[in-house]
């Protein structure tokens, strides 16, 4: 796989459980009931370009603020990641990446 501006965006859907914290106020409604299925979405973004310098932190933040957050209005968590794969030539390639976990939604 050749590097790209945003190398890859993989969406991983996983089912997770949900519980109401014990310290939650009795009057606040639970976001979900214990055992309800939830969908978690994780987006992965490579930080290399096909040509030239890697994506700068300011460029990345501008992309997240302008493109990702408006589409994930309920919130997300962004963290550093390290991607790697074997290319068609069999060579190992590594790339600094970012991952964004969207807040889980009822499934």
N, C-alpha and C positions, 0 to 999 in steps of 0.2 A: 504494500500500500504506500503510495507516494505522499509526502507531506503536503498539506493544503493550508490555506489561511486559517481556517478552523478545521483541523484535521479530521475530527470525527465527532459526531453527535449520536451517541448511542443511548437509546432509552431502555432502561431496565425497569420492568414492572415486577414488583414483588408484593406479595400479600403479607401484611403484618397485622398483628393483633392490636387492640386498643384497650386501654383501661383508664378509669377515672382516678386521678391522684387522691390519696386519702385525705390530704390537707385542703382539698377544694371546698369552697363554701357550699353549704347545703342548698342555698337558693340558686346557685349557678347551674344551668343545664349542662349535662355531659355532652362533649363533642360527639361521642359515639358510645355505644354500650359495650361492656366487657365481652370480648370475643368477636365483635363485628369485624368483617374483612375490610381492609384498607388497601388502597393502591398507592405505592410509592414510585415516583419517577425520578431517575437520576440521569442528568445530561453530562456528557464528557466532552471537553473541548481541548484539542491540541493547541499549543502556543507557537508552533513553527509555521513559517510561510514557505511556499514553494521556492521562492527566491528572496534573498535579503534577510534582514534581522528578524529575530523572534518578536512576537507580540509583546509590547511593553505593558507594564502594570496599569498605567493610565489609559491605554487603549482598551485593555481588557475591562477595566471598571466602567468605561464609557459604553462599551458593548452591553455589559450586564445591566447598567442603569437604563440605557435607551432601548434595548431590544428584548432582553430576557425578563426583567422585572415587570414590564407592562403586560406580559403574557402569563405571568405567574403571580397574580395579584395577592394571593393568600400567603405568600412568603416563600422564601427559599434560603438554603444554607449553601454557601460557596466555600470550597476548600481546595488546597493544592493537591495535585495527584501526579503520578509518574506513569506514563503509558509506554507500552512496548509491544512490538509485533514482529513477525517474520515476513519480510517482503517476498515478492515472487522469485527473487534471486536467492532466497534462503538466508539472507543476512538479517541479523537482529538489529532493529532500529528502536531507539528510545527517544522519548520526547516529554519535556515538561508539559503538564496539562493542568486544567482546572476541572473540577466536578461541581455540579449544582444539584442539590437535592431539593425538589419541590416538597412543600409540606404535604403529608399524606392526605388523601381524599377518600371518602367512603367508596367502597368497592361494591 
